Amino acid sequence: MRAAILAVVVALAAVVVVVVMFSSSDEVKTPGCTVALPKGPNDASAPQYTLQPEPMNNAAIIAAVGIKQGLPSHAVTVALATALQESKLRNLSGGDRDSIGLFQQRPSQGWGTPDQLQDPVYSATEFYKKLAKLDNWQTIPITEAAQAVQRSGAPDAYAQWEEEATALTGALTGTYPAALTCRNLTLNPPANLVTVANAELGTARLSGAHPAAEGWRIASWLVARAAKLGVDRVSFAGQTWTAESGAWAADEKAGQNLSLHQAPVAPPSSS
Protein backbone atom coordinates (compact mmCIF):
# COMPACT_ATOMS: atom_id res chain seq x y z
CA MET A 1 0.00 0.00 0.00
CA ARG A 2 2.79 2.39 0.97
CA ALA A 3 4.59 1.59 -2.27
CA ALA A 4 1.48 2.44 -4.28
CA ILE A 5 0.98 5.73 -2.44
CA LEU A 6 4.65 6.60 -2.91
CA ALA A 7 4.38 5.89 -6.63
CA VAL A 8 1.37 8.20 -6.92
CA VAL A 9 3.16 10.98 -5.02
CA VAL A 10 6.24 10.67 -7.24
CA ALA A 11 4.08 10.74 -10.37
CA LEU A 12 2.22 13.85 -9.19
CA ALA A 13 5.49 15.56 -8.32
CA ALA A 14 6.79 14.85 -11.82
CA VAL A 15 3.65 16.36 -13.33
CA VAL A 16 4.04 19.49 -11.19
CA VAL A 17 7.67 19.86 -12.25
CA VAL A 18 6.75 19.55 -15.93
CA VAL A 19 3.91 22.08 -15.57
CA VAL A 20 6.18 24.56 -13.77
CA MET A 21 8.88 24.11 -16.41
CA PHE A 22 6.48 24.76 -19.26
CA SER A 23 4.85 27.68 -17.43
CA SER A 24 8.22 29.28 -16.74
CA SER A 25 9.31 28.74 -20.33
CA ASP A 26 6.12 30.31 -21.68
CA GLU A 27 6.48 33.28 -19.33
CA VAL A 28 10.07 33.91 -20.33
CA LYS A 29 9.26 33.77 -24.04
CA THR A 30 6.26 36.10 -23.90
CA PRO A 31 6.93 39.26 -25.95
CA GLY A 32 6.57 42.47 -24.01
CA CYS A 33 7.88 45.95 -23.33
CA THR A 34 8.31 47.43 -19.86
CA VAL A 35 8.86 50.91 -18.50
CA ALA A 36 10.55 50.72 -15.10
CA LEU A 37 10.86 54.00 -13.22
CA PRO A 38 13.44 54.81 -10.55
CA LYS A 39 12.30 53.80 -7.08
CA GLY A 40 11.03 56.78 -5.13
CA PRO A 41 11.60 57.36 -1.40
CA ASN A 42 8.06 56.24 -0.59
CA ASP A 43 7.90 53.34 -3.05
CA ALA A 44 8.06 49.77 -1.78
CA SER A 45 9.29 48.80 -5.24
CA ALA A 46 10.10 50.57 -8.50
CA PRO A 47 6.91 51.36 -10.47
CA GLN A 48 6.64 49.28 -13.65
CA TYR A 49 4.23 49.28 -16.57
CA THR A 50 4.22 46.53 -19.18
CA LEU A 51 2.64 46.59 -22.63
CA GLN A 52 2.71 44.25 -25.59
CA PRO A 53 5.14 45.31 -28.34
CA GLU A 54 2.43 46.72 -30.63
CA PRO A 55 0.96 49.17 -28.07
CA MET A 56 4.45 50.27 -26.99
CA ASN A 57 5.38 50.77 -30.63
CA ASN A 58 2.34 53.03 -31.03
CA ALA A 59 3.10 54.88 -27.79
CA ALA A 60 6.56 55.67 -29.17
CA ILE A 61 5.05 57.13 -32.34
CA ILE A 62 2.62 59.30 -30.38
CA ALA A 63 5.40 60.61 -28.14
CA ALA A 64 7.76 61.25 -31.05
CA VAL A 65 5.16 63.22 -32.98
CA GLY A 66 4.44 65.43 -29.98
CA ILE A 67 8.10 66.24 -29.41
CA LYS A 68 8.58 66.82 -33.15
CA GLN A 69 5.86 69.47 -32.98
CA GLY A 70 7.72 71.23 -30.20
CA LEU A 71 5.12 70.45 -27.55
CA PRO A 72 6.05 69.86 -23.89
CA SER A 73 5.94 66.45 -22.25
CA HIS A 74 2.57 67.31 -20.69
CA ALA A 75 1.03 67.18 -24.16
CA VAL A 76 2.50 63.72 -24.70
CA THR A 77 1.01 62.55 -21.40
CA VAL A 78 -2.43 63.84 -22.40
CA ALA A 79 -2.17 62.10 -25.77
CA LEU A 80 -1.02 58.79 -24.28
CA ALA A 81 -3.73 58.81 -21.61
CA THR A 82 -6.27 59.44 -24.35
CA ALA A 83 -5.03 56.62 -26.58
CA LEU A 84 -4.83 54.22 -23.62
CA GLN A 85 -8.49 54.87 -22.88
CA GLU A 86 -9.75 54.96 -26.46
CA SER A 87 -7.91 51.97 -27.94
CA LYS A 88 -5.46 50.56 -25.36
CA LEU A 89 -2.85 51.95 -27.77
CA ARG A 90 -3.97 49.66 -30.60
CA ASN A 91 -4.52 50.97 -34.10
CA LEU A 92 -8.10 49.75 -34.44
CA SER A 93 -9.82 49.50 -37.80
CA GLY A 94 -13.20 50.30 -36.26
CA GLY A 95 -15.05 51.13 -33.07
CA ASP A 96 -18.14 52.96 -31.86
CA ARG A 97 -20.04 54.19 -34.92
CA ASP A 98 -17.35 55.34 -37.38
CA SER A 99 -14.49 55.69 -34.87
CA ILE A 100 -11.08 54.58 -36.14
CA GLY A 101 -7.49 54.27 -35.02
CA LEU A 102 -5.47 54.95 -31.88
CA PHE A 103 -7.62 57.87 -30.76
CA GLN A 104 -10.91 56.52 -32.14
CA GLN A 105 -11.35 59.66 -34.21
CA ARG A 106 -14.39 59.88 -36.48
CA PRO A 107 -14.33 60.79 -40.17
CA SER A 108 -17.87 62.13 -39.82
CA GLN A 109 -16.61 64.64 -37.25
CA GLY A 110 -13.98 66.06 -39.58
CA TRP A 111 -10.92 64.26 -38.23
CA GLY A 112 -9.88 62.89 -41.62
CA THR A 113 -10.49 59.98 -43.96
CA PRO A 114 -10.53 56.39 -42.66
CA ASP A 115 -7.16 55.74 -44.28
CA GLN A 116 -5.65 58.86 -42.73
CA LEU A 117 -6.94 57.98 -39.27
CA GLN A 118 -5.28 54.57 -39.41
CA ASP A 119 -1.93 56.30 -39.89
CA PRO A 120 -0.56 56.80 -36.34
CA VAL A 121 1.53 59.81 -37.37
CA TYR A 122 -1.48 61.54 -38.93
CA SER A 123 -3.89 60.72 -36.10
CA ALA A 124 -1.43 61.83 -33.42
CA THR A 125 -0.69 65.04 -35.32
CA GLU A 126 -4.39 65.87 -35.54
CA PHE A 127 -4.87 65.18 -31.84
CA TYR A 128 -2.03 67.52 -30.90
CA LYS A 129 -3.34 70.24 -33.23
CA LYS A 130 -6.70 70.29 -31.46
CA LEU A 131 -5.10 70.05 -28.03
CA ALA A 132 -2.80 73.01 -28.70
CA LYS A 133 -5.78 75.16 -29.68
CA LEU A 134 -7.25 74.92 -26.17
CA ASP A 135 -6.53 78.04 -24.14
CA ASN A 136 -5.75 76.33 -20.85
CA TRP A 137 -4.74 72.79 -21.78
CA GLN A 138 -1.41 73.03 -19.96
CA THR A 139 -2.98 73.90 -16.60
CA ILE A 140 -6.20 71.87 -16.42
CA PRO A 141 -6.20 68.21 -15.29
CA ILE A 142 -5.14 65.68 -17.91
CA THR A 143 -8.58 64.08 -18.07
CA GLU A 144 -10.20 67.47 -18.73
CA ALA A 145 -7.74 68.29 -21.49
CA ALA A 146 -8.33 64.90 -23.11
CA GLN A 147 -12.09 65.31 -22.86
CA ALA A 148 -11.97 68.79 -24.37
CA VAL A 149 -10.37 67.29 -27.47
CA GLN A 150 -12.28 64.02 -27.66
CA ARG A 151 -15.74 65.01 -26.37
CA SER A 152 -16.25 61.47 -25.09
CA GLY A 153 -19.41 60.05 -23.57
CA ALA A 154 -17.26 59.03 -20.57
CA PRO A 155 -15.46 62.29 -19.74
CA ASP A 156 -13.78 61.08 -16.54
CA ALA A 157 -12.42 57.82 -17.97
CA TYR A 158 -9.06 59.28 -18.99
CA ALA A 159 -8.04 59.92 -15.38
CA GLN A 160 -7.42 56.22 -14.69
CA TRP A 161 -4.53 56.22 -17.18
CA GLU A 162 -2.70 59.27 -15.86
CA GLU A 163 0.00 57.43 -13.89
CA GLU A 164 0.78 54.99 -16.69
CA ALA A 165 0.77 57.73 -19.33
CA THR A 166 3.10 59.83 -17.18
CA ALA A 167 5.51 56.90 -16.82
CA LEU A 168 5.49 56.17 -20.55
CA THR A 169 6.09 59.85 -21.26
CA GLY A 170 9.06 59.93 -18.90
CA ALA A 171 10.73 57.04 -20.72
CA LEU A 172 9.83 58.11 -24.26
CA THR A 173 10.93 61.73 -23.81
CA GLY A 174 14.29 60.76 -22.32
CA THR A 175 13.60 61.90 -18.76
CA TYR A 176 14.36 58.43 -17.39
CA PRO A 177 17.52 56.84 -18.87
CA ALA A 178 17.35 53.19 -19.93
CA ALA A 179 13.84 52.93 -18.51
CA LEU A 180 12.23 51.21 -21.52
CA THR A 181 13.02 47.64 -22.52
CA CYS A 182 11.47 45.19 -24.98
CA ARG A 183 12.05 41.44 -24.97
CA ASN A 184 11.32 38.32 -27.01
CA LEU A 185 10.59 40.34 -30.11
CA THR A 186 9.97 39.02 -33.59
CA LEU A 187 11.86 41.47 -35.76
CA ASN A 188 10.60 42.65 -39.13
CA PRO A 189 13.06 43.03 -42.01
CA PRO A 190 15.10 46.24 -41.62
CA ALA A 191 13.05 49.34 -42.42
CA ASN A 192 14.27 52.56 -44.03
CA LEU A 193 15.18 54.36 -40.82
CA VAL A 194 15.83 57.71 -42.51
CA THR A 195 12.28 57.91 -43.85
CA VAL A 196 10.62 56.70 -40.65
CA ALA A 197 12.73 58.81 -38.30
CA ASN A 198 12.18 61.99 -40.30
CA ALA A 199 8.42 61.42 -40.29
CA GLU A 200 8.17 60.68 -36.58
CA LEU A 201 11.16 62.27 -34.84
CA GLY A 202 11.81 65.09 -37.26
CA THR A 203 15.44 64.00 -37.56
CA ALA A 204 17.35 61.09 -39.04
CA ARG A 205 20.43 61.64 -36.87
CA LEU A 206 20.25 58.33 -35.08
CA SER A 207 23.92 58.02 -34.22
CA GLY A 208 26.76 60.08 -32.81
CA ALA A 209 26.90 62.50 -29.90
CA HIS A 210 23.63 63.72 -28.36
CA PRO A 211 22.67 65.56 -25.17
CA ALA A 212 21.55 63.06 -22.54
CA ALA A 213 17.78 63.59 -22.72
CA GLU A 214 17.74 63.71 -26.52
CA GLY A 215 19.90 60.61 -26.80
CA TRP A 216 17.73 58.62 -24.42
CA ARG A 217 14.60 59.84 -26.18
CA ILE A 218 15.86 58.50 -29.51
CA ALA A 219 17.23 55.33 -27.90
CA SER A 220 13.87 54.61 -26.25
CA TRP A 221 12.08 55.25 -29.54
CA LEU A 222 14.38 52.77 -31.27
CA VAL A 223 13.79 50.09 -28.63
CA ALA A 224 10.02 50.60 -28.59
CA ARG A 225 9.93 50.48 -32.41
CA ALA A 226 12.56 47.71 -32.69
CA ALA A 227 10.21 44.94 -33.83
CA LYS A 228 8.71 47.03 -36.62
CA LEU A 229 12.00 48.58 -37.73
CA GLY A 230 14.18 45.48 -37.49
CA VAL A 231 16.51 46.96 -34.86
CA ASP A 232 18.41 44.40 -32.80
CA ARG A 233 20.87 46.61 -30.90
CA VAL A 234 20.87 50.14 -29.47
CA SER A 235 23.70 51.74 -27.49
CA PHE A 236 23.95 55.06 -25.68
CA ALA A 237 25.81 56.53 -22.72
CA GLY A 238 27.78 53.39 -21.96
CA GLN A 239 24.79 51.05 -22.06
CA THR A 240 23.50 48.64 -24.68
CA TRP A 241 20.11 47.05 -25.29
CA THR A 242 19.88 44.00 -27.52
CA ALA A 243 16.86 42.17 -28.83
CA GLU A 244 18.50 38.95 -27.68
CA SER A 245 18.87 40.01 -24.03
CA GLY A 246 15.83 42.27 -23.89
CA ALA A 247 17.54 44.51 -21.34
CA TRP A 248 19.90 47.44 -20.98
CA ALA A 249 23.33 46.58 -19.60
CA ALA A 250 26.57 48.43 -18.97
CA ASP A 251 28.85 48.14 -21.99
CA GLU A 252 32.34 49.63 -21.91
CA LYS A 253 32.78 49.05 -25.64
CA ALA A 254 29.64 51.02 -26.50
CA GLY A 255 31.06 54.42 -25.61
CA GLN A 256 28.90 57.46 -24.94
CA ASN A 257 27.56 58.07 -28.45
CA LEU A 258 24.27 56.78 -29.81
CA SER A 259 24.51 53.83 -32.18
CA LEU A 260 22.25 51.10 -33.48
CA HIS A 261 22.24 47.97 -35.57
CA GLN A 262 19.51 46.47 -37.72
CA ALA A 263 19.15 42.72 -37.99
CA PRO A 264 20.32 41.38 -41.35
CA VAL A 265 17.73 39.84 -43.63
CA ALA A 266 17.86 36.07 -43.40
CA PRO A 267 18.89 34.43 -46.69
CA PRO A 268 16.15 32.52 -48.52
CA SER A 269 15.91 28.85 -47.73
CA SER A 270 17.56 26.56 -50.27
CA SER A 271 14.99 23.83 -49.72
N, C-alpha and C positions, 0 to 999 in steps of 0.2 A: 504493500500500500504506500509506504513511504517512498519507495522507488518511483512509483507512478506519479505521486504528487511532485517529487523533485523534477521528474521529466517535464511535467506541465509547466512548472515554474521556470525552468531553463528555456523552454520553448517560448513562453511569454516574454521573457527577458530578451531573447533574440529578436522577437518581433518589435519590441520597444526600441532596441538599438537601431534596427533597420529603419523604422519610422523616423527616429530622431536624425539619423544620417541623411535621409532623403529630405526631411524638412529643412535641415541646416543647409544642405546643398542648394535647395530651391531658393532659400532666403538670400544666400550669398549671391546667386546668379540673377536676382531680380534687378532689372534696370531701374535706375532712379537718380535723382539729383537732390542734393541737400544743401541748405544754407545753415551754417552753424555760426552763431554769433559769439562774441567774447562773453565769458561768464561775468555777470555783474556782481556787485558786493552783496546784493540781497537774493541772488539766484542760487537755488540748491544745485542746479546743473546749468550748463550752457544751453540757451534756447536754440532749438533746431526745428527746421521746417523742411519737409521732404515732398517733392513732386515727381511725377513721372517725367521722362525726358521731353515729351512733346509740350506739356504745359510750361516747363522751365525754358524751353526753346522760345516759346511765344512770349514769356515774361521778358526774356532778354531783348527781343525785338521791340516790345513796348517801351522798355526803359531806354534803349538806344535811340529810338525816335524822339523821345522827350528831350534827352540831352542834346541831340542834334539840333533841335529847335531852340536851344538856349534856355530851356525852362529849368527851374530849380527842382531839386529832388522831391519836394512836396508834390509837384505835379505828377511825377512818376508814381508816387505812392497812391494818389487819388486814382490814377489810371489803372494801376494793378489791383487795387481794391475793387474797382468797378468790374474789371474783367474776371476776377475771381468769383464775384457774385453772379455775373451774367452768364458765364460759360465755363467756369472752373479753368479758365485759361486754355480752352480748347476752341479751335477754329471751326465752329459748327456750321453746317450747310443749311440749317433751318432752326426754327424755334417757335416762339409764340407769334401767331399770325405770320408776318413776313420778315421777322427778325432773323439776322444772319451774322455769323462771324464771332470774333472774340468779345465784342461789346454788344452783340445782339442789336445792332443798328438796323433800322428799317428803311428800305428803299422808298416806301410810300411816305416817309416823313422827311425826305430830302437828303438822306445821308449819302446816297450814291447808288450805283447799280449793284445788283447781286454779285457780279464778278468783282467789282471794286471792293465791296465789303468783305469778301473772302481773302483779300490781300491784307495781311497783318500790318504792313507799313502804311497802307492807305487808311485803314480803319483807325489805327492809332493816331495818325496825323490829324484826321478829322475830329477825333475825340479831343485832342489837345487844342485844336483851333477853337472849339466851342468852350472848352474850359477857360482858356485865356481871355475870352471875351467877357467873362463874369467879373464884375467890379471887385468883389471881395473874396474871390476863391482862395486866396492865400491865407486868409485869416479865419474863415469859417471852418467848422468841423469837416473832416474828410467825407463823412457820409452825406452831409448837406451839399458839398461841392459836387460829389458824384451824382446826387439826385437832381441838382440843378441842370446838369448836362443831360442825364438820361430820362428824367421825368418818368420814373418807374412807378408801378402800382404798389411796390413795397419799398417806400422811401427810406426806411431805417435799416434795410437789410445789409447795406454796405458796411455798416459799423463793425460787424462781426469779423471782417477781414482786415481790419486796420493793423493789427499787430503783425500778421503774416506779410501784408503788403509792405509795411515799414522795414521788415527784415530783408525781404527780397530787394527792396530799393537800396538798402545799405550795401548789400553785396554787389548789385549790378551797377551801382554808380561809383564803386571803388572806395567807399567809406571804410569797409571792413576787408582788409587784405586776406586773400586765400580763403575766403569764407564760403565759396561756392564750389562744390565738387559734383561730378557725375560719374557713375560707375556702370559697368556691364552694358556698355552701349553697343549697338549695332551701327557701324559707321557706313554712311553713304559714300559713293565715289567722291573724290575731291571736287569741291565746287570752285567756281571762279570767285576767289575771295575779294578781289579788287572791286568787282561789280557789286557784290553783296554788302561789303563794308561801306562803300560809298553811299549806297542807298539807305543803310540803317544807321551807321555811325557818323556819316559825313566825312569820313577819312579812310584812306586805304593804307595808312602808315601803321602797319601791324607788327613792326619790328623796330629794334633800335632803342635809344634812350627815351624815356618818358618820365614826367613827374609821377610821383607815387600814385596819387588817386587816379590819374588818367590811365596809367599803366595797368592798375588793377581793374579798372573799369573795362578796358579792352580785353584783358586776360579772362575776366569773368564772362564776358560776352562770348569769347571763343570757346570756353568750356561748356557754357550753357547751350551753344549752337553746334557743339562738336559733332554730334551724330548726323545732323543735316549737312554740315559742311565738310565732313570727312577729316576732321582734325584729330590727331592722336597724341599730340604733345604740345604743351604750352609752358613756357618758362618766363619768369619775371622775378626780379629782386631776390635772386638766390634761391628760388623755389621752382619746382617743376611738377606739373600735373601730367599724368599720362592716362590714356584710355585703358591701358592694361591694369594699372594700379587703382585707378579711380580716386586718387587722393593727391593732395599737395604734399611735397616732401622737400626738405632742405637738399640743395644740390649745388655743391661748390663749383662744378663745371659749368653751370648755367650762366653765371655772371649776373649782373644787375639789369641788363637790357632785356627788352621783350623779344621773344622769339617763339616760333611755332613750327609744327611739322604736320603735313597732311599725309594720311595713310596712302601708300601706293595702290594703284588699281591692281587687283589680283589678275594674273594672266588667265586667259580662257582655258578651260579644261581640254585636254587632248583626247579625252574619251568620247 
